[in-house]
Amino acid sequence: MTHTVVLPGEVEQQTVIRLVNVEKSFGKQSVLKGVNLEVRRGKVTTVIGPSGGGKSVLLKHMIGLIRPDRGQVLIDGVDITRLDGEALNQVRKHFAMLFQSAALLDSMTVFDNVAFPLREKTLLTELEIQQKVTDMLKAVDLSDMGHKFPAELSGGMKKRTGLARALIMNPDIILFDEPTTGLDPLLATEIHRLIATSQQRFGFTAVVVSHDIPEVFAISDYVAMLWDGVIEEIGLTHEFEQTANVVVRRFLDAAARPETRSI
């Protein structure tokens, strides 16, 4: 039996990502049990839920890194579960992903990490690349850090470098997998601010997986909760925070208590 939650509000906003009855198991462990989710173009949708509940698995389905056992993953109406090879790569060109660790290349400087996608995937001249990277580093407050290597960076700087690299190809969609993991509250707030200002400036669609509750709600247009393998509820952020759903209410109340922030 599938669990369907209707996305409320702003019905005129176009859906760019749509998951339909997505199921995924690893061995005997059933992780996704019929996920139905719509992500609106140009909006920030945050997915919350218990640790180990499948949120990162959900993101990897959206970009085609994992194929579902059943169901559809539609990107602009195209079911990517039926694609492979070059056809799938063409869809992935619209995406960028910021991993928990930022996944920087340790042997490269900050500048070269950000420049890497341009050098690998475009025919831009080195002068054009230098200008784009310089502008992007300025946008994420790293203007003076281009010469440094990842080992010389703080956690927050690594996250900002990862964000700059994600933005450099001007993607339509960016997936953020726990972007503030390992950061103190002040740095986490700064990364949230950068995500919000970058999204407003560049207009990309964002899907954020986060445990920073309720802080992440400040940058979210929509919030969805993944619970026991299904989307238990999704809504506009201000409506989601006021939900009467018992399961969601209990989770939000527990997550807001300092002693349970790792939930």
C-alpha positions in Angstrom: 0.0 0.0 0.0 1.4 3.4 -1.0 1.3 6.5 1.1 0.3 9.6 -0.9 0.7 13.2 0.4 -0.7 16.0 -1.7 1.5 19.0 -2.0 -0.4 22.1 -0.9 -0.1 25.7 -2.1 1.4 27.4 -5.1 -0.1 24.9 -7.5 1.0 27.1 -10.5 4.7 26.3 -9.6 6.0 23.7 -12.1 7.2 20.4 -10.7 10.7 19.6 -11.8 11.3 16.4 -9.8 8.6 13.9 -9.2 8.9 10.5 -7.4 6.1 8.1 -7.9 5.7 5.1 -5.6 9.5 4.7 -5.3 10.6 1.5 -3.5 14.1 0.5 -2.7 15.5 -2.4 -0.6 19.1 -3.4 0.2 19.0 -7.1 0.9 16.3 -7.7 3.4 16.2 -4.1 4.5 13.4 -2.1 3.0 14.4 1.6 2.9 11.9 3.3 0.6 8.4 1.8 0.7 6.5 3.8 -1.8 7.8 7.4 -1.8 5.6 10.0 -3.5 7.2 13.4 -3.7 7.1 16.6 -5.9 9.8 19.2 -5.9 8.8 22.6 -7.3 11.1 24.5 -9.7 13.1 27.4 -8.2 12.1 26.5 -4.6 14.0 25.1 -1.6 12.5 21.8 -0.4 14.0 20.3 2.8 13.7 16.6 3.6 13.8 15.7 7.3 13.5 12.5 9.1 15.3 10.0 11.5 18.9 9.1 11.0 19.3 6.1 8.8 15.8 6.6 7.4 16.8 6.8 3.7 17.1 10.5 3.1 20.4 10.3 1.4 19.2 7.3 -0.6 16.3 9.4 -1.7 18.7 12.1 -3.0 20.7 9.5 -4.9 17.5 8.3 -6.7 16.9 11.9 -7.9 20.2 12.1 -9.7 20.2 8.5 -10.9 23.0 7.2 -8.7 20.6 4.5 -7.4 17.8 2.9 -9.4 14.6 2.0 -7.6 13.3 -1.5 -7.3 9.9 -0.1 -8.3 8.4 3.2 -9.2 9.3 6.2 -11.3 11.8 9.1 -10.9 10.7 11.9 -13.3 12.9 14.9 -14.1 11.0 17.4 -16.1 8.7 14.6 -17.1 11.4 12.2 -18.2 11.5 8.9 -16.3 15.3 8.5 -15.6 14.8 4.9 -14.3 14.5 4.0 -18.0 17.7 5.8 -19.0 21.4 4.8 -18.9 24.6 5.8 -20.6 24.7 9.1 -22.4 20.9 9.7 -22.0 21.2 9.6 -18.2 24.4 11.8 -18.3 22.5 14.4 -20.3 19.9 14.6 -17.5 22.6 14.7 -14.8 24.1 17.8 -16.5 21.2 19.7 -15.0 22.3 18.6 -11.5 25.0 19.4 -8.9 25.3 17.7 -5.5 27.0 18.9 -2.4 28.0 16.0 -0.2 28.4 16.0 3.6 32.2 16.0 3.3 32.2 18.5 0.4 34.2 15.7 -1.5 37.1 18.1 -2.4 40.2 16.8 -4.2 43.0 17.0 -1.7 45.7 17.4 -4.3 44.1 20.5 -5.8 43.9 24.1 -4.5 40.6 25.7 -3.7 40.8 27.5 -7.1 41.5 24.3 -9.0 38.7 22.4 -7.2 36.2 25.0 -8.3 37.7 25.2 -11.8 37.7 21.4 -12.2 34.2 21.0 -13.7 34.8 23.9 -16.2 38.1 22.4 -17.3 36.6 18.9 -17.7 33.2 19.7 -19.2 33.6 23.0 -21.2 35.7 24.5 -23.9 36.2 27.8 -22.1 39.7 29.4 -22.3 41.8 29.5 -19.2 41.3 33.2 -19.0 37.5 32.7 -19.0 37.8 30.0 -16.4 39.9 32.2 -14.2 37.3 35.0 -14.3 34.4 32.6 -13.5 36.1 31.0 -10.6 37.3 34.3 -9.2 33.7 35.6 -9.3 32.3 32.4 -7.7 34.8 32.4 -4.9 33.9 36.0 -4.2 30.2 35.0 -4.1 30.9 32.4 -1.4 33.2 34.7 0.7 36.4 32.8 -0.3 38.1 35.5 -2.4 41.5 35.2 -0.6 41.5 31.4 -0.3 42.0 30.2 -3.9 45.6 29.3 -3.3 45.0 27.1 -0.2 44.6 23.3 -0.2 41.6 21.5 1.5 43.8 20.4 4.4 44.4 24.1 5.2 40.7 24.9 5.4 38.2 25.0 8.3 35.1 22.9 8.0 33.0 25.9 7.0 35.5 26.9 4.3 35.4 23.4 2.9 31.6 23.6 2.7 31.8 26.9 0.9 34.3 25.5 -1.5 32.0 22.6 -2.2 29.1 25.0 -2.8 31.2 27.1 -5.2 32.1 24.0 -7.2 28.5 22.9 -7.2 27.4 26.4 -8.5 30.2 26.9 -11.1 28.3 25.0 -13.9 25.1 27.0 -13.2 23.0 23.9 -12.6 19.2 23.9 -12.6 19.1 21.7 -9.5 21.4 21.3 -6.5 21.1 18.5 -4.0 22.4 19.2 -0.5 23.2 16.1 1.6 23.5 17.3 5.2 25.4 20.5 4.2 26.1 21.6 7.8 27.2 18.2 9.3 30.1 18.7 11.7 29.7 22.5 11.9 29.0 24.5 15.1 25.7 26.4 15.2 27.2 29.7 14.1 28.9 28.2 11.0 25.8 26.1 10.3 23.8 29.4 10.2 26.4 30.9 7.9 26.1 28.0 5.4 22.3 28.2 5.5 22.6 31.9 4.7 24.9 31.1 1.8 22.6 28.5 0.4 19.7 30.9 0.6 21.5 33.9 -0.9 23.0 31.7 -3.7 19.6 30.2 -4.5 18.0 33.7 -4.7 20.9 34.9 -6.9 21.1 31.9 -9.3 17.6 30.6 -9.1 18.3 26.9 -8.9 16.0 24.3 -7.4 17.3 23.0 -4.1 16.6 19.8 -2.3 18.2 19.8 1.2 18.5 16.8 3.5 19.1 18.2 7.0 19.0 17.5 10.8 19.2 21.2 11.6 15.6 21.5 12.9 14.1 24.0 13.1 17.0 26.3 11.8 16.9 24.9 8.3 13.2 25.9 8.0 14.3 29.5 7.7 15.6 28.9 4.2 13.0 26.4 3.1 9.9 27.0 0.9 8.7 23.4 1.5 9.4 20.8 4.1 8.9 17.0 3.7 9.2 14.4 6.3 10.5 10.9 5.4 9.2 8.4 8.0 9.3 4.6 7.8 10.0 4.6 4.1 7.3 7.1 3.0 6.7 10.8 2.9 4.6 11.2 6.0 3.8 14.9 5.3 4.9 17.7 3.0 3.8 21.3 3.0 4.7 25.0 2.9 7.2 25.6 5.7 4.9 27.7 7.9 2.1 25.2 7.5 4.4 22.2 8.2 5.7 23.8 11.4 2.1 24.0 12.6 1.1 20.5 11.6 -1.3 18.5 13.7 0.1 15.2 12.4 1.0 13.3 15.5 4.0 11.5 14.1 5.5 14.8 12.6 4.7 16.8 15.8 6.4 14.3 18.0 9.5 14.3 15.7 9.7 18.1 15.5 9.3 18.4 19.3 12.1 15.9 19.9 14.4 17.3 17.3 14.1 20.8 18.9 15.4 19.5 22.2 19.3 19.8 22.5 19.7 16.4 24.0 18.0 14.8 21.0 19.5 16.9 18.1 21.1 13.8 16.6 17.7 12.2 16.0 
